[in-house]
């Protein structure tokens, strides 16, 4: 009877917009049905503001209510995407451990990069840490940003090795291959030889694979390089730059062997 009365009182408090947090404490004092009732009531709370959502989230985390935590984080991530707050959306999807949604947000980051030529929310991307392993696309986003950071720090050899590994490991989505190859152009045009002959052959193979394969279902029409003048120009520039780099690399490596 005591628990029944406490449950009824707690339910009444939850119906009040400013007293619902007191109801949580009453549910905690109901050993049999308190947790189940709290979970049901938590799911019905309207998350009108992010401040209120954070309060609910804290309550759930303190009581190890894993499913409710994931649900709240996903709701907040979806709201952030709708408001074009990609950094916040990625942060919430990581907190929810939602690989599918993290992939979706990562794709948005990559699409923005292709359009604008730079990444937004650099602090978040630079500090992903182990969280980048949540999905392959998130890993690629983190590594892509790492490539640009290395390039900015003039660690050209490290940047070249990382870019090549992204291409050859197939972690990069095929729709992003041309962007990566274009990013390789400044390294190919450096005074010193950055890519070895073997690495240059690998880049050539990736370029030919990209230009010879027909686009698979679901990829955008812009990947049909033969029919796109801009893309065709990029391909010609890349082939010329790769051929020039290959000649320089062979001469350099030959002279090193001879010395």
C-alpha positions in Angstrom: 0.0 0.0 0.0 2.9 2.4 0.9 4.5 1.8 -2.6 1.2 2.2 -4.4 0.6 5.6 -2.7 4.1 6.8 -3.4 3.7 5.8 -7.1 0.5 7.7 -7.4 1.9 10.8 -5.7 5.1 10.6 -7.9 2.9 10.3 -11.1 1.0 13.4 -10.0 4.2 15.3 -9.6 5.3 14.3 -13.0 2.2 15.8 -14.5 3.3 19.2 -13.2 5.7 21.1 -15.5 7.9 22.4 -12.6 7.6 19.6 -10.0 8.4 16.6 -12.1 12.0 16.4 -10.8 10.6 15.8 -7.3 8.6 12.9 -8.6 11.9 11.2 -9.5 12.9 11.0 -5.8 9.6 9.4 -4.9 10.0 6.8 -7.6 13.5 6.0 -6.2 11.8 5.1 -2.9 9.7 2.4 -4.6 11.8 -0.7 -4.7 9.5 -2.9 -6.8 7.9 -0.8 -9.5 9.7 2.5 -9.0 12.3 2.1 -11.8 9.8 0.8 -14.4 7.4 3.6 -13.6 10.2 6.2 -13.8 11.3 4.8 -17.2 7.7 5.1 -18.5 7.3 8.6 -17.2 10.7 9.8 -18.5 9.8 8.7 -22.0 6.7 11.0 -21.9 8.5 14.1 -20.8 8.4 16.7 -23.7 12.0 17.9 -24.3 11.0 21.4 -25.2 14.5 22.9 -24.5 18.0 21.6 -24.4 18.3 22.7 -20.8 15.4 20.5 -19.9 16.8 17.6 -22.0 20.1 17.9 -20.1 18.3 17.6 -16.8 16.4 14.5 -17.9 19.6 13.1 -19.4 21.5 13.6 -16.1 18.7 11.8 -14.2 18.9 8.8 -16.6 22.7 8.6 -16.5 22.7 8.7 -12.7 20.4 5.7 -12.7 22.1 3.9 -15.6 19.0 4.0 -17.8 20.9 3.2 -21.0 18.1 3.0 -23.4 16.6 6.3 -22.3 20.0 8.0 -22.5 20.4 6.8 -26.1 16.9 7.9 -27.0 17.3 11.4 -25.6 20.7 11.8 -27.2 19.3 10.7 -30.6 16.4 13.2 -30.3 18.8 16.0 -29.5 21.0 15.0 -32.4 18.1 15.0 -34.8 17.0 18.5 -33.6 20.6 19.7 -34.1 20.7 18.4 -37.7 17.4 20.1 -38.5 18.9 23.4 -37.2 22.1 22.7 -39.2 24.2 22.5 -36.0 26.4 19.7 -37.2 28.9 19.9 -34.4 26.2 19.5 -31.8 24.6 16.7 -33.8 27.8 14.8 -34.1 28.5 15.2 -30.4 25.0 13.9 -29.4 25.2 11.0 -31.9 28.6 9.9 -30.3 27.1 10.2 -26.9 24.2 8.0 -28.0 26.7 5.5 -29.5 24.5 5.6 -32.7 26.8 4.5 -35.5 24.2 5.1 -38.2 23.4 8.6 -37.2 27.1 9.4 -36.7 27.7 8.2 -40.3 24.9 10.5 -41.5 26.3 13.5 -39.7 29.9 12.7 -40.9 28.6 12.6 -44.5 27.1 16.1 -44.0 30.5 17.3 -42.7 32.2 15.8 -45.8 29.7 17.3 -48.2 30.2 20.8 -46.6 34.0 20.3 -47.0 33.6 19.5 -50.7 31.4 22.6 -51.2 33.4 25.1 -49.0 36.9 23.6 -49.0 37.2 23.7 -45.2 35.9 21.9 -42.1 33.6 23.4 -39.5 33.7 22.6 -35.8 37.4 21.9 -35.9 37.7 21.6 -32.1 35.3 18.8 -32.0 36.8 16.9 -35.0 40.3 17.4 -33.7 39.4 15.9 -30.3 37.3 12.9 -31.4 39.9 10.4 -29.9 38.6 6.8 -29.7 35.1 8.0 -30.5 36.0 8.1 -34.2 35.9 4.3 -34.2 32.1 4.4 -33.8 31.7 4.2 -37.6 33.9 4.0 -40.7 32.7 7.3 -42.0 33.4 9.0 -38.7 36.9 7.5 -38.7 37.4 8.8 -42.3 36.3 12.3 -41.2 38.8 12.3 -38.3 41.6 11.1 -40.5 40.8 13.5 -43.3 41.0 16.4 -40.8 44.3 14.9 -39.5 45.7 15.0 -43.1 44.9 18.7 -43.4 46.4 19.4 -40.0 49.6 17.6 -41.0 49.7 19.6 -44.3 49.2 22.8 -42.3 52.1 21.9 -40.1 54.3 21.2 -43.2 54.6 17.5 -42.3 54.3 16.7 -46.0 55.6 13.1 -45.9 53.3 12.1 -43.1 50.4 13.8 -44.8 51.2 12.0 -48.1 51.3 8.6 -46.3 48.0 9.2 -44.6 46.3 10.3 -47.7 47.5 7.2 -49.6 46.4 4.9 -46.8 42.9 6.4 -46.9 42.7 5.7 -50.6 44.2 2.2 -50.6 42.4 0.9 -47.5 39.1 1.9 -49.1 38.0 3.6 -45.9 37.3 6.7 -48.0 33.8 6.6 -49.7 34.2 6.4 -53.5 32.3 9.7 -53.9 35.2 11.4 -52.0 38.1 9.9 -54.0 38.4 12.8 -56.5 38.5 15.2 -53.5 41.3 13.3 -52.0 43.2 13.1 -55.2 42.8 16.8 -55.7 44.1 17.4 -52.2 47.2 15.5 -53.3 48.0 18.0 -56.0 49.8 20.5 -53.7 52.0 17.7 -52.4 52.7 16.5 -56.0 53.8 20.0 -56.9 56.2 20.5 -54.0 59.8 21.3 -54.9 61.0 18.2 -53.0 59.7 14.8 -54.0 57.0 13.8 -51.4 55.4 10.7 -53.0 57.8 7.9 -53.8 57.5 6.1 -57.2 55.6 3.2 -55.6 53.2 5.7 -53.9 52.7 7.5 -57.2 51.9 4.3 -58.9 49.2 3.6 -56.2 47.7 7.1 -56.8 47.7 6.5 -60.5 45.9 3.2 -60.0 43.3 4.8 -57.8 42.7 7.5 -60.4 42.3 5.0 -63.2 40.0 2.9 -61.1 37.9 5.9 -60.4 37.7 7.0 -64.0 37.2 3.6 -65.6 34.5 2.2 -63.2 30.9 3.1 -63.9 29.2 4.8 -60.9 27.3 2.4 -58.7 23.7 2.8 -57.8 23.1 5.7 -55.4 26.1 7.7 -56.3 25.7 11.2 -57.7 25.8 12.1 -61.4 28.9 14.2 -60.8 30.9 11.1 -60.5 30.5 10.4 -64.2 33.8 12.0 -65.0 33.9 11.4 -68.7 30.7 13.5 -69.1 31.7 16.3 -66.8 34.0 19.0 -68.2 35.2 20.2 -64.8 35.9 16.7 -63.6 37.7 15.8 -66.9 39.9 18.8 -66.5 40.8 17.7 -62.9 41.6 14.2 -64.2 43.9 15.7 -66.9 45.7 17.8 -64.3 46.1 14.9 -62.0 47.5 12.6 -64.7 50.0 15.3 -65.7 51.0 16.0 -62.2 51.3 12.3 -61.3 53.4 11.6 -64.4 55.7 14.5 -63.6 56.1 13.4 -60.0 56.7 9.8 -61.1 59.6 10.9 -63.3 61.1 13.0 -60.5 60.7 10.2 -58.0 62.4 7.6 -60.3 65.3 10.0 -61.0 65.7 10.7 -57.3 65.5 7.1 -56.2 67.9 6.1 -59.0 70.4 8.7 -57.9 70.1 7.6 -54.2 70.8 4.0 -55.2 73.8 5.0 -57.3 75.4 7.0 -54.5 
